[in-house]
Amino acid sequence: MRRPNFSLFVTDFDETITVSDTISAIANIASGFHSSRYAMPTWTSLVEAYLEEIGRVPRLTFSATETVSPLKMALRISEQKRIAEVTSIQRVSESGYLAGVPRTALWNGGMSCETRKGALQCLERVRMLPSQPLRVLSANWSRDFVLGALQTLNIPQYDVVCGDLVFEESPDRRGDMTTGKIDPKILDGADKLRVMEHWKAHASEGLVCYVGDSFTDVPCLLSCDLPFLIQPGDSLLSKLSSLRVDVSRVNEVASFEALLDNVKGAKLHGGALIYIAEWSDIERVITEMSV
């Protein structure tokens, strides 16, 4: 039996591994450490300000005859929203809402977050491959939260790249407390693609897999060999269609080889992603690769 030849297996975190977005969970943890002596905006007001700014970003449209690749179109859409993302990060940082949170509270919060059925089981199988291809790439704001959620995998912290909260560090790190500032290492799809391309340049020969659920993941999905899109919403599917990206369900493809051929062939005229309903779909692909 041969082993799956992955050089990289990269996955998003929020709503890909987890059941729901966890930024609000991090905010909820922080609210438990707020002092009544200090007035600060509510989390709802910070979220509403972000949504209002994103809503004001003009919609970028492309003509049917335009020759720009789906990847370049996706990156242009990401670039258009970047200022709103930067402004939101600055607003939250300056509000102090996320200040005074112990590092251990974020880790423990991650440990209690709900993950998708079969996600950790599948990722454990990937982690045990000889090439050690597993990486996590996220726009989340706390690496400690992410590591807490994935603590059963014992994944090295340097294999998790995401935004992070800034800490006032203590000698043993157990007493580290957040300053409220956010270090936005990953803001959008362009940032994710930059990191993945760096990993690819230093990886061994083999297949590159990416798993994601949102438009932020699209540049990476369009730049790998096995692009798994997990339970995308109608809005995302509509946007992908406008970018000339085909989305086929994994159970509609006869074999693993046909899966690769579909993705390669579609790149000649646009792009192709593989729709999966759950992580067990990926496990089935890995099993077929192993036969």
N, C-alpha and C positions, 0 to 999 in steps of 0.2 A: 504493500500500500504506500503510495507516494504522499508527501505532505503538501498542503497548499503553499504555493510559492509567492507569498506576499513580501514585497520589499517594504511596503507601508500599509497600515490599516488605520486610517484617520477617522475619528468620529467627532461630531458636534456633541454638545452636552444637553442644553436646555431643550426640552420637548423632543429630543432624539433619544437620549438615554433616560431622561426623566419624563414623567407623565405630563408635567406642566412647566411653564416658565418659572424660574426660581429667583429672579431678581426681587419679586415681591416678598418671597420668603426671607431673603437677606434683610430687606427693609423691616420686616416684622421682627426679626431678631434684634435689630438695632433699636427699635422702638421700646424694647424692654429695658434698655439701659439709658433712656432719656431722663434727664433731670427736669423737674417742674420749674426750676429756677430760670431756665432758658427758653425763650420763645423761638419757635422755628416753624417753617411751613409744614403742612400736612403732607403725607406721602401722596395722597390723592391729588393735591394741587400740583405737585412736581410731575406726576404722570400726565395730568391734563395739559400742562404747559408743553410737555414733549409732544403729545399727540397733536396739539394745535400747530406747532411748528412743522412737524412732519406733514400735516395736512395742507400746509401752505406751499410745500415744494411742488413746482409745476410737474405735471406728468410728462415724461419723455416718451415720445412716440417714434416709430420707425416705419418707413414706407415698405411695401411689399417688394419693391425693386432694389432696396438698399442692400449693398454687398457686405456690410459690416458683419463680422462673425457673431454668433450668439454670446460668446465669451466677452467680446469687446462691448457689446450692447449691455450686458449685465454689469460690467465694470463702470460703464457710463452712468447707469441708473444708480449704482452705489455711490459714485462720486457726487451725484446731484444731491444726495441726502446727507452727505458727510458733515456739512456745516451744522445741520440740525442735531446730529448725534454728538458732535463736539460741544455744542452749546448746552445740551442736556447734561452731559458729564460735568461741565463746569458749574452748572446751576446746582446740581446735587452736591458736588464737592463743597461749594461755597455755603450751602445751607447748613452744613454740619450734621445733617440727619444721620449719617452713618458713622459718627464719631463715638469713641468710648466703648467700642465693642471688643471684648477679649477674643483673641485668636481661637481659643478653645470653643467658644460659643458658636463660631462659624463652622468649625469642624463638626461639632455635635449636631448642628442644624443640617449639615449635609448628610450626616449618617441617618437622619430621620426622614429625609425626603423620599418620595415615592418614585421608583424607577419603573420603566416599561417591563412588561412581562417578558422574561427570557433575555433581557439586555445584558445583565451582569454575567449570566451563564455563557452567552455567546462571546462576550469580551474576555472572559477567563480562558476560553478555548483559544482565542486569538493570542492572548498574552503568553500562552505556553508554547507557541510555535518557536522553533529554533532561531528564526530571524528576529524575534522580539519586535514585531512591526507596530505594536499598538501605540497610538498617539491620540491625545484629546486636544481639540482646537475649538475655543469657545469665546463668545463675546460676554460671558459672565463676568461679574465684578469681584469675585472672590475665589482664588485658587484653593484656599483652605476649605471652603464650602464644597467645591468640586472634589477635592481629595477625600473629604469626609464621606461624600456619597459613594466614592469608588474605593473605599478603604479595604474591602474584601479582595480587591485585585492587587494590592500592594504595588501600584504603579508608581514609578519614580516621579518626583515632583517636576523634574526637568522635562518629562514627557507630556506635561500638561501646560499648554500655553493659552492664557486668557487674560482679561483685564484683572486688576487686583487692587485691593484696598491698601493704602499706605499705613504703616504701623510705627508707633513709638516703641522701639524694641527694649525688652528687659534682658538681663544677663542670661537667663535660661530659656527665653522666648515664650515660656508658659504665661508670663504676665504681659505679653505684648498687647497693646491697645490700639485700635484704629484712630487715626487723626481725623477721619471724615473725608479725606482726599481719595480720589480714584485715579489709579494709573491705567489709562485706557490703552493697553497693548493691542487689543483687538476691537476695532470699531465696526468694521464692515467686511464685505466679501473680498475686497481688495487686500485687506490686512491678512485675512485667512489664507488667501492664495499665495501671498508673499512668503508666509511661514511654511506652507506646504511645499512650495517650490524649493525652499532652502533644505527641508528634510529630504526631498527627492534627490537633490544634488549630492547628498552625503549618504544615501541609502544603497544597499546592495541591489543587484539586478533582480527584478521580479515585478509582480503586479502591484499597482497602487489602487487601493480601495478607499472610498470616502462614503460616510453615512451622514445624512443631514435631513432637515425637515423644512427649511425656510429659504427665502431668497438670499439671505446672507451666505448660505452654503452653495449657491449656484455656481460661482466661479470655480470653486474646488471640484464640484461635481462634474463640471464640463472639462476638467483638466486631469481626469484620472481614468483608469482602465475599467473599474467597476464602480459606477456611481449609483448608490442606493438612496432613494428618496423615500422616507418613511412617512406614511399617512399624510400626504400634502393636502391642504385645503383647496377649495375651488378657486379662490383668488390666485393662489400660486400657480395652479395648473393653467389658468387663463393667461397669466403673465408669461409662462413658459411657452405656451402656444404662440403668443405674439412674437416671441424671440426665435421661432422656428425650431423649438426643441421638442422632440418626440418623447413621450413617456409611456413605456410599456410595462405591464405587470409581469413580475418575475415568473408567475405560473403560466404565462402565455408563451414562454420560450422553452423549446424542447430540451435543450441541454446547456451545460456550462459553456461549451465551445460556441454554441449559437448565441449565447448571451454576449460573449466578447465580440463576436462578429457583428451583431446588431449595433453595439456601441461604436465600433470602429467604422462601420459602413455609414452610420448616420452622421458622423463627424464630417463626412465629405460634403454634405449639403446643409448641415446645421448642427444638431447635437442630439444626444439620446440619453435619457435617464431611466433607471429601473425602479418602478414603483413596488414598494414592499409594504405589507400590512402590519408585519410584526418582525421582531428579531429572529424568530424561528425560520423565517424565509432565508435569512443570511446563513443561518446554520446549515440549512439544506444545501445551499450553494457550496459551502466549505466542505461538507461531506462528499458532494459529487467531485469536487476538486481532488479529494483524497483517494478516490477509487482508482 
